[in-house]
Amino acid sequence: MVDSQEKYNLTTEKIQCGHCPTKLPMRIICQGTESVPYTWLFDNDPVHGEIYNTDCDDYTWEVLKCLSCSKVNVLQRFSSGEWEAFEERIDFLYPSPDPHKDKPLELRIMNDVIEQLITDVEDSIHKNKPINGVDRIHTSLHTYLKEACANENIPYPENDNIHKLFKLLLKRHPKLQNTVDQPYVSNFLNSVANMTSQLDPIRNYTSLAHGNKNLLENDEALFYIDVVRLVIRYLHKKLMS
């Protein structure tokens, strides 16, 4: 087994998570390869009798962590030496993505910028430098909110901040209107929207965004990142339903 905990490598391809609708490169927790030998009938010669050949089936597995929901997936690849022309590996993902669920997130909201930002945030956390991810996660949410508005043709000023965009989505996005008859939920979401008004000053004055000297401690930086990720995950669930 090759443990990738130190380098926190990412898969080269985008993988559909079996737990959430996100399709992104995943972090490799650990991986390994196993070869299983087998014997098969190669020919039945009338002179020499049955002729057998020995070959191997190769199994490569990876334990992967989704960068969006942080849950674990297992990807197993199978290849056989029995057929020379067999070049493609068969992938099995556990848990298997439900084909009846919504399309992967990247088809609706995700773009290359957000994808790279989320990858950078995950990398900063596992290098124990969460302060490096504060500006990234802030930009992820800001970009995400703009994409969500654009996808529903909700007009917004280009210089709107996170607080204004989040409140605009709560007010105008059709999939966020089911809380109108639930005043406690509506009040809670409005409180979250008010909380987002503090995301900009924290990012502007206590992160690496503008070369600030008074930076967040690790615990507060992680807390900031987790809060923003929770907001993004909530929007994922609602907007993709």
Backbone hydrogen bonds, N-H to C=O, Kabsch-Sander energy under -0.5 kcal/mol:
donor,donor_aa,acceptor,acceptor_aa,energy
2,V,31,Q,-3.0
3,D,1,M,-0.6
4,S,29,I,-1.1
8,Y,4,S,-2.3
11,T,26,M,-2.4
15,I,24,L,-2.5
17,C,15,I,-0.5
17,C,22,T,-2.5
24,L,15,I,-1.4
27,R,65,K,-2.2
28,I,9,N,-3.2
29,I,27,R,-0.7
29,I,63,V,-2.8
30,C,63,V,-1.2
31,Q,2,V,-1.7
32,G,61,W,-2.2
34,E,59,Y,-2.9
36,V,57,D,-3.1
38,Y,55,D,-2.6
40,W,53,N,-2.7
42,F,40,W,-0.6
42,F,51,I,-2.6
43,D,51,I,-1.9
45,D,43,D,-0.5
45,D,49,G,-2.1
49,G,45,D,-2.1
51,I,43,D,-3.7
52,Y,50,E,-0.5
53,N,40,W,-2.9
55,D,38,Y,-2.6
57,D,36,V,-2.4
58,D,79,S,-3.1
59,Y,34,E,-3.2
60,T,77,R,-2.5
61,W,32,G,-2.5
62,E,75,L,-2.3
63,V,30,C,-3.0
64,L,62,E,-0.6
64,L,73,N,-3.3
65,K,27,R,-2.6
66,C,71,K,-2.6
70,S,66,C,-1.2
73,N,64,L,-2.9
74,V,94,Y,-2.7
75,L,62,E,-2.6
76,Q,74,V,-0.5
76,Q,92,F,-2.5
77,R,60,T,-3.6
78,F,90,I,-1.5
79,S,58,D,-2.2
81,G,56,C,-1.6
84,E,82,E,-0.5
86,F,83,W,-1.4
87,E,85,A,-1.2
90,I,78,F,-1.8
91,D,89,R,-0.6
92,F,76,Q,-2.4
94,Y,74,V,-2.7
101,K,98,D,-1.8
105,L,21,P,-3.8
107,L,104,P,-1.8
108,R,105,L,-1.8
109,I,105,L,-2.4
110,M,105,L,-1.6
115,E,111,N,-2.5
116,Q,112,D,-2.2
117,L,113,V,-2.2
118,I,114,I,-2.7
119,T,115,E,-1.9
120,D,116,Q,-2.3
121,V,117,L,-2.3
122,E,118,I,-2.4
123,D,119,T,-2.1
124,S,120,D,-2.3
125,I,121,V,-2.0
126,H,122,E,-1.9
127,K,123,D,-0.9
128,N,125,I,-1.6
129,K,124,S,-3.0
132,N,129,K,-1.9
133,G,130,P,-1.7
134,V,130,P,-0.7
134,V,131,I,-0.7
135,D,131,I,-0.6
137,I,133,G,-2.9
138,H,134,V,-2.0
139,T,135,D,-2.3
140,S,136,R,-2.2
141,L,137,I,-2.2
142,H,138,H,-2.3
143,T,139,T,-2.7
144,Y,140,S,-2.6
145,L,141,L,-2.7
146,K,142,H,-1.7
147,E,143,T,-2.4
148,A,144,Y,-2.6
149,C,145,L,-2.1
150,A,146,K,-2.5
151,N,147,E,-2.5
152,E,148,A,-0.9
152,E,149,C,-0.6
153,N,150,A,-1.4
154,I,149,C,-3.0
160,D,157,P,-2.0
165,L,161,N,-2.3
166,F,162,I,-2.8
167,K,163,H,-2.0
168,L,164,K,-2.0
169,L,165,L,-2.4
170,L,166,F,-2.3
171,K,167,K,-1.6
172,R,168,L,-2.6
173,H,169,L,-2.4
176,L,173,H,-1.9
177,Q,174,P,-1.0
180,V,177,Q,-1.4
182,Q,179,T,-1.8
186,S,182,Q,-2.8
187,N,183,P,-2.7
188,F,184,Y,-2.0
189,L,185,V,-2.6
190,N,186,S,-2.1
191,S,187,N,-1.9
192,V,188,F,-2.2
193,A,189,L,-2.5
194,N,190,N,-2.2
195,M,191,S,-2.2
196,T,192,V,-1.7
197,S,194,N,-1.3
198,Q,195,M,-2.0
199,L,196,T,-1.3
200,D,196,T,-0.6
202,I,198,Q,-1.6
203,R,199,L,-2.1
204,N,200,D,-3.1
205,Y,201,P,-2.4
206,T,202,I,-1.9
207,S,203,R,-0.7
208,L,131,I,-0.6
209,A,203,R,-0.5
210,H,207,S,-0.6
211,G,208,L,-0.8
212,N,207,S,-0.9
215,L,213,K,-1.2
216,L,206,T,-2.2
221,A,217,E,-2.5
222,L,218,N,-2.7
223,F,219,D,-2.1
224,Y,220,E,-2.5
225,I,221,A,-2.3
226,D,222,L,-2.8
227,V,223,F,-2.5
228,V,224,Y,-2.2
229,R,225,I,-2.5
230,L,226,D,-2.1
231,V,227,V,-1.8
232,I,228,V,-2.3
233,R,229,R,-2.7
234,Y,230,L,-2.3
235,L,231,V,-2.2
236,H,232,I,-2.6
237,K,233,R,-2.3
238,K,234,Y,-2.2
239,L,235,L,-3.1
240,M,236,H,-1.8
241,S,238,K,-0.7
